[in-house]
Amino acid sequence: MSEQESPDPFHWHEALDRTHLISVFLETSLAEHPVIRNDAELRELYTAAFQAVETLYQTIGRKTPD
């Protein structure tokens, strides 16, 4: 897609789906990992990353055309 093209409804749903996949991947692969769980700095970074992806998901969902 060039810079001139506007995303069609499929692109919006695709972005929403991919964001969801990333969220699930983060949660299932890192949330309970012992390195993340036992290091306050890493846990804080993980939480910020997860929350950012969740916010991205919600924002895309609100903007997705019907």
Jmol script that loads the backbone (N, CA, C; Angstrom):
load data "model"
ATOM      1  N   MET A   1       0.850  -1.172   0.000  1.00  0.00           N
ATOM      2  CA  MET A   1       0.000   0.000   0.000  1.00  0.00           C
ATOM      3  C   MET A   1       0.892   1.230   0.000  1.00  0.00           C
ATOM      4  N   SER A   2       0.660   2.119  -0.919  1.00  0.00           N
ATOM      5  CA  SER A   2       1.456   3.336  -0.994  1.00  0.00           C
ATOM      6  C   SER A   2       0.921   4.357   0.001  1.00  0.00           C
ATOM      7  N   GLU A   3       1.692   5.431   0.197  1.00  0.00           N
ATOM      8  CA  GLU A   3       1.272   6.481   1.117  1.00  0.00           C
ATOM      9  C   GLU A   3      -0.014   7.155   0.651  1.00  0.00           C
ATOM     10  N   GLN A   4      -0.304   7.119  -0.647  1.00  0.00           N
ATOM     11  CA  GLN A   4      -1.478   7.768  -1.213  1.00  0.00           C
ATOM     12  C   GLN A   4      -2.757   6.978  -0.957  1.00  0.00           C
ATOM     13  N   GLU A   5      -2.644   5.681  -0.779  1.00  0.00           N
ATOM     14  CA  GLU A   5      -3.818   4.832  -0.598  1.00  0.00           C
ATOM     15  C   GLU A   5      -4.364   4.949   0.820  1.00  0.00           C
ATOM     16  N   SER A   6      -5.674   4.915   0.924  1.00  0.00           N
ATOM     17  CA  SER A   6      -6.314   4.857   2.231  1.00  0.00           C
ATOM     18  C   SER A   6      -6.589   3.401   2.552  1.00  0.00           C
ATOM     19  N   PRO A   7      -6.431   3.024   3.811  1.00  0.00           N
ATOM     20  CA  PRO A   7      -6.736   1.636   4.168  1.00  0.00           C
ATOM     21  C   PRO A   7      -8.227   1.362   4.005  1.00  0.00           C
ATOM     22  N   ASP A   8      -8.538   0.184   3.482  1.00  0.00           N
ATOM     23  CA  ASP A   8      -9.934  -0.215   3.360  1.00  0.00           C
ATOM     24  C   ASP A   8     -10.348  -0.930   4.648  1.00  0.00           C
ATOM     25  N   PRO A   9     -11.631  -1.277   4.800  1.00  0.00           N
ATOM     26  CA  PRO A   9     -12.088  -1.936   6.031  1.00  0.00           C
ATOM     27  C   PRO A   9     -11.297  -3.204   6.370  1.00  0.00           C
ATOM     28  N   PHE A  10     -10.865  -3.961   5.357  1.00  0.00           N
ATOM     29  CA  PHE A  10     -10.076  -5.163   5.635  1.00  0.00           C
ATOM     30  C   PHE A  10      -8.786  -4.806   6.364  1.00  0.00           C
ATOM     31  N   HIS A  11      -8.124  -3.734   5.944  1.00  0.00           N
ATOM     32  CA  HIS A  11      -6.875  -3.331   6.594  1.00  0.00           C
ATOM     33  C   HIS A  11      -7.098  -3.023   8.078  1.00  0.00           C
ATOM     34  N   TRP A  12      -8.213  -2.365   8.374  1.00  0.00           N
ATOM     35  CA  TRP A  12      -8.526  -2.053   9.771  1.00  0.00           C
ATOM     36  C   TRP A  12      -8.718  -3.328  10.588  1.00  0.00           C
ATOM     37  N   HIS A  13      -9.480  -4.258  10.049  1.00  0.00           N
ATOM     38  CA  HIS A  13      -9.719  -5.516  10.770  1.00  0.00           C
ATOM     39  C   HIS A  13      -8.429  -6.338  10.879  1.00  0.00           C
ATOM     40  N   GLU A  14      -7.604  -6.275   9.855  1.00  0.00           N
ATOM     41  CA  GLU A  14      -6.318  -6.974   9.896  1.00  0.00           C
ATOM     42  C   GLU A  14      -5.423  -6.387  10.991  1.00  0.00           C
ATOM     43  N   ALA A  15      -5.362  -5.069  11.083  1.00  0.00           N
ATOM     44  CA  ALA A  15      -4.558  -4.423  12.130  1.00  0.00           C
ATOM     45  C   ALA A  15      -5.091  -4.786  13.514  1.00  0.00           C
ATOM     46  N   LEU A  16      -6.404  -4.808  13.649  1.00  0.00           N
ATOM     47  CA  LEU A  16      -7.018  -5.184  14.924  1.00  0.00           C
ATOM     48  C   LEU A  16      -6.650  -6.615  15.294  1.00  0.00           C
ATOM     49  N   ASP A  17      -6.763  -7.527  14.328  1.00  0.00           N
ATOM     50  CA  ASP A  17      -6.429  -8.930  14.570  1.00  0.00           C
ATOM     51  C   ASP A  17      -4.957  -9.106  14.936  1.00  0.00           C
ATOM     52  N   ARG A  18      -4.077  -8.466  14.213  1.00  0.00           N
ATOM     53  CA  ARG A  18      -2.640  -8.605  14.496  1.00  0.00           C
ATOM     54  C   ARG A  18      -2.277  -8.029  15.855  1.00  0.00           C
ATOM     55  N   THR A  19      -2.932  -6.943  16.219  1.00  0.00           N
ATOM     56  CA  THR A  19      -2.684  -6.372  17.547  1.00  0.00           C
ATOM     57  C   THR A  19      -3.145  -7.335  18.630  1.00  0.00           C
ATOM     58  N   HIS A  20      -4.287  -7.973  18.401  1.00  0.00           N
ATOM     59  CA  HIS A  20      -4.770  -8.977  19.362  1.00  0.00           C
ATOM     60  C   HIS A  20      -3.778 -10.141  19.475  1.00  0.00           C
ATOM     61  N   LEU A  21      -3.277 -10.606  18.348  1.00  0.00           N
ATOM     62  CA  LEU A  21      -2.299 -11.706  18.373  1.00  0.00           C
ATOM     63  C   LEU A  21      -1.058 -11.335  19.179  1.00  0.00           C
ATOM     64  N   ILE A  22      -0.575 -10.123  19.001  1.00  0.00           N
ATOM     65  CA  ILE A  22       0.605  -9.675  19.744  1.00  0.00           C
ATOM     66  C   ILE A  22       0.294  -9.623  21.241  1.00  0.00           C
ATOM     67  N   SER A  23      -0.879  -9.143  21.587  1.00  0.00           N
ATOM     68  CA  SER A  23      -1.281  -9.084  22.985  1.00  0.00           C
ATOM     69  C   SER A  23      -1.312 -10.475  23.612  1.00  0.00           C
ATOM     70  N   VAL A  24      -1.935 -11.413  22.918  1.00  0.00           N
ATOM     71  CA  VAL A  24      -2.016 -12.789  23.418  1.00  0.00           C
ATOM     72  C   VAL A  24      -0.624 -13.397  23.525  1.00  0.00           C
ATOM     73  N   PHE A  25       0.216 -13.160  22.535  1.00  0.00           N
ATOM     74  CA  PHE A  25       1.575 -13.687  22.556  1.00  0.00           C
ATOM     75  C   PHE A  25       2.352 -13.138  23.749  1.00  0.00           C
ATOM     76  N   LEU A  26       2.273 -11.846  23.985  1.00  0.00           N
ATOM     77  CA  LEU A  26       2.947 -11.258  25.147  1.00  0.00           C
ATOM     78  C   LEU A  26       2.463 -11.896  26.443  1.00  0.00           C
ATOM     79  N   GLU A  27       1.153 -11.994  26.564  1.00  0.00           N
ATOM     80  CA  GLU A  27       0.574 -12.524  27.801  1.00  0.00           C
ATOM     81  C   GLU A  27       0.946 -13.987  28.030  1.00  0.00           C
ATOM     82  N   THR A  28       0.860 -14.803  26.990  1.00  0.00           N
ATOM     83  CA  THR A  28       1.107 -16.232  27.179  1.00  0.00           C
ATOM     84  C   THR A  28       2.585 -16.584  27.241  1.00  0.00           C
ATOM     85  N   SER A  29       3.446 -15.741  26.680  1.00  0.00           N
ATOM     86  CA  SER A  29       4.865 -16.100  26.654  1.00  0.00           C
ATOM     87  C   SER A  29       5.703 -15.358  27.691  1.00  0.00           C
ATOM     88  N   LEU A  30       5.211 -14.227  28.195  1.00  0.00           N
ATOM     89  CA  LEU A  30       6.045 -13.453  29.114  1.00  0.00           C
ATOM     90  C   LEU A  30       5.431 -13.152  30.475  1.00  0.00           C
ATOM     91  N   ALA A  31       4.129 -13.059  30.564  1.00  0.00           N
ATOM     92  CA  ALA A  31       3.496 -12.603  31.806  1.00  0.00           C
ATOM     93  C   ALA A  31       3.930 -13.408  33.027  1.00  0.00           C
ATOM     94  N   GLU A  32       4.002 -14.702  32.888  1.00  0.00           N
ATOM     95  CA  GLU A  32       4.370 -15.556  34.023  1.00  0.00           C
ATOM     96  C   GLU A  32       5.777 -16.133  33.907  1.00  0.00           C
ATOM     97  N   HIS A  33       6.556 -15.600  33.001  1.00  0.00           N
ATOM     98  CA  HIS A  33       7.938 -16.085  32.877  1.00  0.00           C
ATOM     99  C   HIS A  33       8.701 -15.716  34.148  1.00  0.00           C
ATOM    100  N   PRO A  34       9.481 -16.639  34.709  1.00  0.00           N
ATOM    101  CA  PRO A  34      10.171 -16.379  35.975  1.00  0.00           C
ATOM    102  C   PRO A  34      11.093 -15.151  35.941  1.00  0.00           C
ATOM    103  N   VAL A  35      11.716 -14.899  34.813  1.00  0.00           N
ATOM    104  CA  VAL A  35      12.599 -13.725  34.722  1.00  0.00           C
ATOM    105  C   VAL A  35      11.783 -12.448  34.864  1.00  0.00           C
ATOM    106  N   ILE A  36      10.643 -12.392  34.211  1.00  0.00           N
ATOM    107  CA  ILE A  36       9.777 -11.213  34.287  1.00  0.00           C
ATOM    108  C   ILE A  36       9.134 -11.119  35.669  1.00  0.00           C
ATOM    109  N   ARG A  37       8.638 -12.232  36.154  1.00  0.00           N
ATOM    110  CA  ARG A  37       7.932 -12.265  37.435  1.00  0.00           C
ATOM    111  C   ARG A  37       8.821 -11.865  38.604  1.00  0.00           C
ATOM    112  N   ASN A  38      10.109 -12.191  38.541  1.00  0.00           N
ATOM    113  CA  ASN A  38      11.000 -11.985  39.689  1.00  0.00           C
ATOM    114  C   ASN A  38      11.883 -10.753  39.591  1.00  0.00           C
ATOM    115  N   ASP A  39      11.693  -9.920  38.583  1.00  0.00           N
ATOM    116  CA  ASP A  39      12.502  -8.712  38.440  1.00  0.00           C
ATOM    117  C   ASP A  39      11.562  -7.517  38.301  1.00  0.00           C
ATOM    118  N   ALA A  40      11.572  -6.649  39.284  1.00  0.00           N
ATOM    119  CA  ALA A  40      10.622  -5.532  39.321  1.00  0.00           C
ATOM    120  C   ALA A  40      10.743  -4.632  38.091  1.00  0.00           C
ATOM    121  N   GLU A  41      11.956  -4.343  37.664  1.00  0.00           N
ATOM    122  CA  GLU A  41      12.145  -3.477  36.499  1.00  0.00           C
ATOM    123  C   GLU A  41      11.585  -4.129  35.230  1.00  0.00           C
ATOM    124  N   LEU A  42      11.875  -5.417  35.050  1.00  0.00           N
ATOM    125  CA  LEU A  42      11.381  -6.120  33.873  1.00  0.00           C
ATOM    126  C   LEU A  42       9.865  -6.271  33.917  1.00  0.00           C
ATOM    127  N   ARG A  43       9.321  -6.532  35.109  1.00  0.00           N
ATOM    128  CA  ARG A  43       7.877  -6.650  35.256  1.00  0.00           C
ATOM    129  C   ARG A  43       7.197  -5.322  34.906  1.00  0.00           C
ATOM    130  N   GLU A  44       7.807  -4.218  35.327  1.00  0.00           N
ATOM    131  CA  GLU A  44       7.265  -2.892  35.008  1.00  0.00           C
ATOM    132  C   GLU A  44       7.308  -2.634  33.495  1.00  0.00           C
ATOM    133  N   LEU A  45       8.413  -2.989  32.861  1.00  0.00           N
ATOM    134  CA  LEU A  45       8.526  -2.819  31.409  1.00  0.00           C
ATOM    135  C   LEU A  45       7.534  -3.709  30.661  1.00  0.00           C
ATOM    136  N   TYR A  46       7.396  -4.948  31.108  1.00  0.00           N
ATOM    137  CA  TYR A  46       6.426  -5.862  30.498  1.00  0.00           C
ATOM    138  C   TYR A  46       5.018  -5.268  30.622  1.00  0.00           C
ATOM    139  N   THR A  47       4.665  -4.825  31.809  1.00  0.00           N
ATOM    140  CA  THR A  47       3.329  -4.281  32.037  1.00  0.00           C
ATOM    141  C   THR A  47       3.065  -3.072  31.149  1.00  0.00           C
ATOM    142  N   ALA A  48       4.054  -2.191  31.025  1.00  0.00           N
ATOM    143  CA  ALA A  48       3.895  -1.016  30.164  1.00  0.00           C
ATOM    144  C   ALA A  48       3.719  -1.430  28.706  1.00  0.00           C
ATOM    145  N   ALA A  49       4.491  -2.405  28.258  1.00  0.00           N
ATOM    146  CA  ALA A  49       4.384  -2.883  26.879  1.00  0.00           C
ATOM    147  C   ALA A  49       3.017  -3.515  26.639  1.00  0.00           C
ATOM    148  N   PHE A  50       2.582  -4.356  27.566  1.00  0.00           N
ATOM    149  CA  PHE A  50       1.290  -5.018  27.422  1.00  0.00           C
ATOM    150  C   PHE A  50       0.158  -3.993  27.404  1.00  0.00           C
ATOM    151  N   GLN A  51       0.215  -3.029  28.304  1.00  0.00           N
ATOM    152  CA  GLN A  51      -0.825  -2.005  28.355  1.00  0.00           C
ATOM    153  C   GLN A  51      -0.833  -1.154  27.083  1.00  0.00           C
ATOM    154  N   ALA A  52       0.350  -0.877  26.534  1.00  0.00           N
ATOM    155  CA  ALA A  52       0.420  -0.103  25.292  1.00  0.00           C
ATOM    156  C   ALA A  52      -0.243  -0.869  24.143  1.00  0.00           C
ATOM    157  N   VAL A  53       0.017  -2.164  24.065  1.00  0.00           N
ATOM    158  CA  VAL A  53      -0.594  -2.973  23.008  1.00  0.00           C
ATOM    159  C   VAL A  53      -2.104  -3.043  23.210  1.00  0.00           C
ATOM    160  N   GLU A  54      -2.555  -3.185  24.442  1.00  0.00           N
ATOM    161  CA  GLU A  54      -3.985  -3.217  24.718  1.00  0.00           C
ATOM    162  C   GLU A  54      -4.654  -1.889  24.360  1.00  0.00           C
ATOM    163  N   THR A  55      -3.979  -0.788  24.659  1.00  0.00           N
ATOM    164  CA  THR A  55      -4.498   0.536  24.291  1.00  0.00           C
ATOM    165  C   THR A  55      -4.557   0.680  22.780  1.00  0.00           C
ATOM    166  N   LEU A  56      -3.536   0.209  22.092  1.00  0.00           N
ATOM    167  CA  LEU A  56      -3.527   0.230  20.638  1.00  0.00           C
ATOM    168  C   LEU A  56      -4.712  -0.570  20.096  1.00  0.00           C
ATOM    169  N   TYR A  57      -4.936  -1.749  20.640  1.00  0.00           N
ATOM    170  CA  TYR A  57      -6.051  -2.603  20.216  1.00  0.00           C
ATOM    171  C   TYR A  57      -7.389  -1.878  20.387  1.00  0.00           C
ATOM    172  N   GLN A  58      -7.596  -1.297  21.562  1.00  0.00           N
ATOM    173  CA  GLN A  58      -8.853  -0.599  21.832  1.00  0.00           C
ATOM    174  C   GLN A  58      -9.038   0.601  20.913  1.00  0.00           C
ATOM    175  N   THR A  59      -7.963   1.321  20.645  1.00  0.00           N
ATOM    176  CA  THR A  59      -8.037   2.503  19.783  1.00  0.00           C
ATOM    177  C   THR A  59      -8.346   2.120  18.348  1.00  0.00           C
ATOM    178  N   ILE A  60      -7.672   1.085  17.850  1.00  0.00           N
ATOM    179  CA  ILE A  60      -7.978   0.603  16.491  1.00  0.00           C
ATOM    180  C   ILE A  60      -9.434   0.152  16.429  1.00  0.00           C
ATOM    181  N   GLY A  61      -9.888  -0.558  17.455  1.00  0.00           N
ATOM    182  CA  GLY A  61     -11.275  -1.036  17.481  1.00  0.00           C
ATOM    183  C   GLY A  61     -12.281   0.092  17.422  1.00  0.00           C
ATOM    184  N   ARG A  62     -12.008   1.181  18.134  1.00  0.00           N
ATOM    185  CA  ARG A  62     -12.923   2.327  18.104  1.00  0.00           C
ATOM    186  C   ARG A  62     -12.938   3.003  16.740  1.00  0.00           C
ATOM    187  N   LYS A  63     -11.805   2.985  16.043  1.00  0.00           N
ATOM    188  CA  LYS A  63     -11.695   3.689  14.766  1.00  0.00           C
ATOM    189  C   LYS A  63     -12.048   2.827  13.563  1.00  0.00           C
ATOM    190  N   THR A  64     -12.183   1.523  13.760  1.00  0.00           N
ATOM    191  CA  THR A  64     -12.458   0.608  12.648  1.00  0.00           C
ATOM    192  C   THR A  64     -13.820   0.925  12.042  1.00  0.00           C
ATOM    193  N   PRO A  65     -13.852   1.154  10.715  1.00  0.00           N
ATOM    194  CA  PRO A  65     -15.151   1.397  10.066  1.00  0.00           C
ATOM    195  C   PRO A  65     -16.033   0.144  10.122  1.00  0.00           C
ATOM    196  N   ASP A  66     -17.323   0.367  10.132  1.00  0.00           N
ATOM    197  CA  ASP A  66     -18.276  -0.763  10.162  1.00  0.00           C
ATOM    198  C   ASP A  66     -18.220  -1.594   8.916  1.00  0.00           C
TER     199      ASP A  66
END
end "model"
wireframe off; spacefill off
backbone 0.3
color backbone group
